[in-house]
Amino acid sequence: MRLLRVLSVLLALVPLFGVVGSSSASLLAQGPPVVLKTARTIETVVRGAFIVADGGSLTLSGVAFGNITVEKGGSLVVRGSVHGDVINQGGEVKILGRVTGSVIKKGGNTVVDPQASVEGGAPLERGLRERADGTPARTPTGRL
């Protein structure tokens, strides 16, 4: 986990120099969000917002600079880092890595692993940040 945090800090400089290491130009969107309707795995650094639509899934093992929204019927697994918010609007979300923004549950199933890091302090609209055991996930400052 410490290595992931060190990597995240180093990669925080990436927006100053552009996106690195992606072979798919469609994942480097600077404008409107990229809508994912199929299964995708991202193991690199990407910049821009994503929407995981019905029937789509995203496994993020890399680093994403932007918000990720999961719609009803979509699924997201974060093993890497999201430098933005994760918004669940009715899908399946599992946070195993790091989210520097908030995890916002508007619907669906949201699980935050006990070893995960959620740093945002913005209030949740509905529901709580939930860990796999059902207890609230806490930010490093102990706030919900």
C-alpha positions in Angstrom: 0.0 0.0 0.0 2.9 2.3 0.8 4.4 1.7 -2.7 1.0 2.6 -4.2 0.9 5.9 -2.3 4.5 6.8 -3.3 3.6 6.0 -6.9 0.4 8.1 -6.7 2.4 11.1 -5.4 5.0 10.8 -8.2 2.3 10.4 -10.8 0.4 13.5 -9.5 3.0 15.4 -11.6 1.8 13.7 -14.8 -0.9 16.3 -15.6 2.0 18.9 -15.9 3.6 16.8 -18.6 0.7 15.0 -20.3 -0.5 11.4 -20.1 2.0 8.6 -20.2 1.9 4.9 -21.3 -1.5 4.4 -22.9 -1.9 2.6 -26.2 -5.5 3.7 -26.7 -6.1 7.3 -27.7 -9.8 7.0 -26.9 -9.0 6.6 -23.2 -7.1 9.9 -23.2 -10.2 12.1 -23.5 -9.7 15.7 -22.5 -13.3 16.8 -23.4 -16.5 14.9 -22.8 -16.4 11.7 -20.6 -15.5 8.5 -22.2 -18.5 6.1 -22.1 -17.5 2.4 -21.6 -20.2 -0.1 -22.7 -17.9 -3.1 -22.8 -15.3 -4.7 -20.4 -12.1 -2.6 -20.2 -9.0 -2.9 -18.1 -6.7 0.1 -17.6 -3.2 -0.5 -16.3 -1.7 2.8 -17.3 -2.1 6.5 -16.5 -5.2 8.1 -18.1 -6.7 11.6 -17.8 -10.4 12.5 -18.3 -13.8 11.5 -16.9 -15.3 8.1 -17.5 -18.9 6.8 -17.5 -19.3 3.0 -17.1 -22.7 2.4 -18.8 -25.1 -0.5 -18.6 -23.3 -3.7 -19.7 -19.9 -2.0 -19.3 -17.2 -2.8 -16.7 -13.9 -1.2 -15.8 -11.0 -2.6 -13.8 -8.6 0.1 -13.0 -5.2 -1.1 -12.0 -3.5 2.1 -13.1 -4.1 5.7 -12.3 -7.0 7.8 -13.5 -7.1 11.6 -13.2 -10.8 12.4 -13.4 -14.2 11.3 -12.0 -15.6 7.9 -12.7 -19.4 7.5 -12.8 -21.0 4.0 -12.8 -24.5 3.8 -14.1 -27.1 1.1 -13.4 -25.9 -2.2 -14.9 -22.2 -1.1 -15.0 -19.4 -2.3 -12.7 -16.1 -0.8 -11.5 -13.2 -2.3 -9.6 -10.5 0.2 -8.5 -7.2 -1.6 -7.7 -5.1 1.5 -8.5 -5.8 5.2 -7.9 -8.6 7.6 -8.9 -7.6 11.2 -8.5 -11.3 12.4 -8.5 -14.6 11.1 -7.3 -16.2 7.7 -7.8 -20.0 8.1 -8.2 -22.2 5.0 -8.1 -25.6 5.7 -9.8 -26.9 2.1 -9.5 -24.1 -0.2 -10.5 -21.5 -2.4 -8.7 -18.5 -0.6 -7.3 -15.6 -2.1 -5.4 -12.7 0.1 -4.1 -9.6 -1.9 -3.3 -7.0 0.9 -4.0 -7.1 4.7 -3.5 -9.6 7.4 -4.3 -8.4 11.0 -3.6 -11.9 12.4 -3.9 -15.2 11.0 -2.5 -17.0 7.8 -3.0 -20.6 8.8 -3.6 -23.4 6.2 -3.5 -26.6 7.3 -5.2 -27.7 3.7 -5.8 -26.3 0.2 -6.4 -23.8 -1.7 -4.3 -20.6 0.0 -3.1 -17.9 -1.8 -1.2 -14.7 -0.2 0.2 -12.1 -2.7 1.3 -10.6 -2.1 4.8 -7.2 -1.6 3.2 -8.4 0.9 0.7 -7.9 4.7 1.0 -10.7 7.2 0.4 -9.5 10.7 1.1 -12.4 13.0 0.1 -14.4 14.7 2.7 -17.5 15.7 0.6 -20.8 14.5 2.0 -22.4 11.4 0.5 -25.8 11.9 -1.1 -27.4 8.6 -0.1 -26.0 5.7 1.8 -22.6 5.5 3.5 -19.2 4.5 2.3 -19.3 0.8 3.1 -16.5 -1.7 3.7 -16.9 -5.4 2.8 -17.9 -6.1 6.4 -20.6 -3.4 6.3 -18.9 -0.9 8.6 -18.4 2.7 7.5 -15.2 3.4 5.7 -13.3 6.4 7.3 -11.0 8.9 5.7 -7.5 9.3 7.1 -8.8 12.0 9.4 -11.5 9.7 10.7 -14.4 11.6 9.2 -17.2 9.8 7.3 
